Amino acid sequence: MSISKRQFDAVVVGAGGSGLRAALQLAEANLKVAVLSKVFPTRSHTVAAQGGVAASLGNDGEDNWHWHMFDTVKGSDYLGDQDAIEFMCRKANEAVYELEHFGMPFDRTPDGKIYQRPFGGQTRNYGEGPVKRSCAAADRTGHAMLHTLYQRNLRAHTQFFVEWMALDLIRDAAGDVLGVVAMEMETGEVMILQAKATLLATGGAGRIYSASTNAFINTGDGLGMAARAGIPLEDMEFWQFHPTGVAGAGVLITEGVRGEGGFLLNKNGERFMERYAPTVKDLASRDVVSRAMATEIKEGRGAGKDGEYILLKLDHLGAEVIDKRLPGIREIAMKFANVDCTKDPIPVVPTCHYQMGGIPTNIHGQVYVPDAGGEKVVHGLYAAGECSCVSVHGANRLGTNSLLDLLVFGKSAAEQIIRDIGSEKAQKELPKDATDRPLARLARLDSATSGESVAEVGAEMRRTMQLHCGVFRFPDSLAEGVRKMLAVAERVKHTFIKDKSKVFNTARIEALELDNLVETAVASMISAAARQESRGSHDRSDFPNRDDVNWMKHTFWWKEGDRLEYKPVKLKPLTVESFQPKARVY
Amino acid sequence: MRFSIYRYNPDTDAAPRMQDYDIQLEPTDRMLLDALVRIKEHDDTLSLRRSCREGVCGSDAMNINGRNGLACITKLADVKEPVVIRPLPGLPVIRDLIVDMSQFFKQYHSVKPYLQNDTPEPEKERLQSPADREELNGLYECILCACCSTSCPSFWWNPDKFVGPAGLLQAYRFLADTRDEATSERLDNLEDPYRLFRCHSIMNCVDVCPKGLNPTRAIGKIKEMMIKRTV
C-alpha cells in the first residue's frame, strides 16, 4: 500500500478555538499551514461554550489582572503553575480586544464597551465579592467566538482539511515529531502530513463519562496520539463536573445564569449555597458548588421524584433579561427539560464538563516530558487548549477561563512555532516505520470477523468512569475502577465493526475514537487512585483534606507500564510574588 | 418505534433505497438523534453526521418526515411514525444521510463573511452602541446547518449562482455591523440577476430554520439597501 505524502511548515490538528487562533497566526505569518478537523470548523465543540471569556477589562467596575491571577490560582486549588497563570491573565485583555477587532459580536455596555458579567470564583480585591469579568455575547459566546475565528481564517486563506481525522503522530528515533498520519473520512484515504511543527488542538475527552456536557466528537484524539507516541499525560485525575447540566440530558446550562442572578434551590426551597459559600454563594467555584449539590442530593434534599436533582431558579430575573442575556438557555430548558424558565426552575445535576489535565506544555505551547526534575521539550510538537495542560487550571478551572486559555495559548504556541521554524529550512527525513502503527490499527478493524461492539465496550468505559471516578471518590471504588478500566482497555483491542466500507465509514471513526478515549480513561483512573488527598475536583473520602506537604505536585501518567511520575507545582510567577497556598473559602 | 431511513453507499449499492427499522427505545431516548444513535448500535453501517447533540453545531441536519430539521432537537414525541428520514434535499449524497456540502459552503464563503475595516485598530475595543449591536441579533446565531438553503427551490435550481438564504443572512450580518466598512463592495458583490435576486420570498427558509432565524427578512433588507443606493 503506497501512502501519499504532503509537506507543510505546520500542521494544526483540530479547528476549535485554540486550533483556529493558532492557524490564524500561522497563516498571517505566511507559513504553509494545514488545519485538520474531524468536522467542519464551526462544528467544533468551542461552539457550545456559553457564558463568556474572562479578561479584567474593568468595563463595569474596577478590575485588574492581578486579581484575576489570584482567583485563578485559588480556583486551581493551588495546583496551577503560577508562571502560566500570570502569563494568561496578563494577556487576557489583548486577546479579547483582538477578538473584538476580528468582528466578534460581543454584547455592549450602555457606553458601547464590551459587556461583562460575574462568574463563579471571579472576584474583586482577592476574594471580597463578585466582579464583572466575563466578556459575553449573550449566552452564545463560544459560538460567536468560533465563527469569528473561522471567518478571520477565511480572510487569511488558511488551508483546511475538513473531515480528516488524525490517526497517529510520526515520531523518529531521536524523539522528534515530524507530522501526523491522517485519514480522509469521505474516501478512507490515508495520507502522511509531514510538518516541521505539529500542533495538537484536539480538545477534551469528556466523552469518557456517561453523563457529559461534551459533544460526541470530544474523544481525546490528541491525548490518545500523544500517549501512543510515548508522551505522558498530566493531571488526568482532575475532571470538572459542571454544576448545571440538565438532569437526564447532560446539556449545559451556563454558569452565566447564576452570574446574572439565578440561584440553586434544594427540595425545601432553601438557597443552600449560603451554607457552603457564605461570601459569594452560588458564584463559588465549580468544584465547590458541584460538591454542595451532590451533598444535598446524597443527604436527601434533592428535588424530583427520587430526589435526584437540584433546581436552578431564574424566573425572578424576568423574561426581558432572560431573552436578552440568556436566550439560548431559555431554548435549551424548553427543549431538553420541558421547562419555561421564565416561570419554573430548571432541574440540574453536576455533569462532567472539562478536563483540567492533558498533554504537558510550557507557556509557549511546547510539549515536554518531565526529565530529572526538569522539562525536556519534544522537538516539533506543540499543544494548546483543552487537550493541553500548561497548567493554568490546576485542580479546578474557573468558568470563562477556558475560552481565554484557547486564545492566549493558541496564539502563544503559534508564535513559538514561527520562531522555531524560522531557523529550520528542510524537513527531516521520515522514519521507515512512520505509518506502521496507524495502518496496523486500520488493518485490525478491516480484517476482524468477530468481536465485541464498539458501542458496548464504550458504554462499559463510560459507566466505569461515572461510577468510580465521579464527584466523590472512595478508595475501594477507585481500586475497583482501575481493575475494570484495565479490563476495558484490553477489550478495546478486540472490537469488531460490521461496516468495512471505505466511504464515510463512521463505525470505523468511532472505533478509532474509542482507542483514544480509553487511553484517557485509563490515565484518569490510575492517576485518581494514586492521589492521596482531596484537591479541587478530586475529592477522596479517605483523604478529605488538601495535603500541600506531599501532594502539591503534578501527576504524569505514561502509557508504557502505566507508570506514574510527579513534578512539583511551579509556585514562582514570571514577575510578581507567589500566592502561597491558603485554606480555600468562598 | 418505526423508522424508514434513506440508505446509499456508493461502495456497495447500485441505487439508493429506503430501509425500515423497528427499534426498542429506552426511556432516556427523547430526541430523534437518540433514536438514530440507538439504531446505529444495532446497525453500525448507518452513516450520519452528529456532534453537539444540543442544536448549536449544525451537524445533524436532515429531512425528517418531509421537512428539514436537526435530529438532536427534534422530539420523538412530536414525529409521526414511521419516521421517514432522508438526507438534506438538493445536495449530492456522499453516503446515507451524509451530503456533500461544498456548494453550500462555497456560497457562504462567497459573501466574504468576515469583518472588513481598514481603519487602524484602537488600543481597546471598537465602540458599538447596544442599539447598533442589537441589529446583529437574529443574524449572527446562524449555525450553518443548511436546513434553509436546501429547502429553497431557488437554491435547488441554481446552487452555483444563487447565494441562498444562509449565505445571504451572513451577507446581511456584516452589512448590518456598524464596525464594517465594506458596504459598497458587499452590495456590488450581490448585484447580479442570480446571487441575491433569485430569492422570490417563498419563505421555506424561515419555516424550517431550527434557530428561529429569518433569512427572508435579511434578504429584504439587502434589497432595500440596493434600492436606496441607486436613488
Boltz contact constraints between the chains, C-beta under 6 A:
constraints:
  - contact:
      token1: [A, 39]
      token2: [B, 51]
      max_distance: 6.0
  - contact:
      token1: [A, 42]
      token2: [B, 144]
      max_distance: 6.0
  - contact:
      token1: [A, 43]
      token2: [B, 51]
      max_distance: 6.0
  - contact:
      token1: [A, 43]
      token2: [B, 57]
      max_distance: 6.0
  - contact:
      token1: [A, 43]
      token2: [B, 59]
      max_distance: 6.0
  - contact:
      token1: [A, 47]
      token2: [B, 56]
      max_distance: 6.0
  - contact:
      token1: [A, 47]
      token2: [B, 57]
      max_distance: 6.0
  - contact:
      token1: [A, 48]
      token2: [B, 52]
      max_distance: 6.0
  - contact:
      token1: [A, 48]
      token2: [B, 56]
      max_distance: 6.0
  - contact:
      token1: [A, 97]
      token2: [B, 124]
      max_distance: 6.0
  - contact:
      token1: [A, 97]
      token2: [B, 125]
      max_distance: 6.0
  - contact:
      token1: [A, 100]
      token2: [B, 125]
      max_distance: 6.0
  - contact:
      token1: [A, 101]
      token2: [B, 121]
      max_distance: 6.0
  - contact:
      token1: [A, 103]
      token2: [B, 115]
      max_distance: 6.0
  - contact:
      token1: [A, 105]
      token2: [B, 136]
      max_distance: 6.0
  - contact:
      token1: [A, 105]
      token2: [B, 140]
      max_distance: 6.0
  - contact:
      token1: [A, 108]
      token2: [B, 128]
      max_distance: 6.0
  - contact:
      token1: [A, 108]
      token2: [B, 130]
      max_distance: 6.0
  - contact:
      token1: [A, 108]
      token2: [B, 133]
      max_distance: 6.0
  - contact:
      token1: [A, 112]
      token2: [B, 127]
      max_distance: 6.0
  - contact:
      token1: [A, 112]
      token2: [B, 128]
      max_distance: 6.0
  - contact:
      token1: [A, 112]
      token2: [B, 129]
      max_distance: 6.0
  - contact:
      token1: [A, 114]
      token2: [B, 125]
      max_distance: 6.0
  - contact:
      token1: [A, 143]
      token2: [B, 56]
      max_distance: 6.0
  - contact:
      token1: [A, 151]
      token2: [B, 113]
      max_distance: 6.0
  - contact:
      token1: [A, 151]
      token2: [B, 114]
      max_distance: 6.0
  - contact:
      token1: [A, 152]
      token2: [B, 114]
      max_distance: 6.0
  - contact:
      token1: [A, 154]
      token2: [B, 114]
      max_distance: 6.0
  - contact:
      token1: [A, 155]
      token2: [B, 114]
      max_distance: 6.0
  - contact:
      token1: [A, 186]
      token2: [B, 94]
      max_distance: 6.0
  - contact:
      token1: [A, 215]
      token2: [B, 51]
      max_distance: 6.0
  - contact:
      token1: [A, 215]
      token2: [B, 52]
      max_distance: 6.0
  - contact:
      token1: [A, 216]
      token2: [B, 50]
      max_distance: 6.0
  - contact:
      token1: [A, 216]
      token2: [B, 51]
      max_distance: 6.0
  - contact:
      token1: [A, 217]
      token2: [B, 51]
      max_distance: 6.0
  - contact:
      token1: [A, 251]
      token2: [B, 54]
      max_distance: 6.0
  - contact:
      token1: [A, 335]
      token2: [B, 73]
      max_distance: 6.0
  - contact:
      token1: [A, 455]
      token2: [B, 41]
      max_distance: 6.0
  - contact:
      token1: [A, 497]
      token2: [B, 44]
      max_distance: 6.0
  - contact:
      token1: [A, 498]
      token2: [B, 44]
      max_distance: 6.0
  - contact:
      token1: [A, 499]
      token2: [B, 44]
      max_distance: 6.0
  - contact:
      token1: [A, 499]
      token2: [B, 45]
      max_distance: 6.0
  - contact:
      token1: [A, 501]
      token2: [B, 9]
      max_distance: 6.0
  - contact:
      token1: [A, 501]
      token2: [B, 11]
      max_distance: 6.0
  - contact:
      token1: [A, 503]
      token2: [B, 10]
      max_distance: 6.0
  - contact:
      token1: [A, 503]
      token2: [B, 11]
      max_distance: 6.0
  - contact:
      token1: [A, 503]
      token2: [B, 95]
      max_distance: 6.0
  - contact:
      token1: [A, 504]
      token2: [B, 47]
      max_distance: 6.0
  - contact:
      token1: [A, 504]
      token2: [B, 94]
      max_distance: 6.0
  - contact:
      token1: [A, 504]
      token2: [B, 95]
      max_distance: 6.0
  - contact:
      token1: [A, 504]
      token2: [B, 98]
      max_distance: 6.0
  - contact:
      token1: [A, 506]
      token2: [B, 47]
      max_distance: 6.0
  - contact:
      token1: [A, 507]
      token2: [B, 44]
      max_distance: 6.0
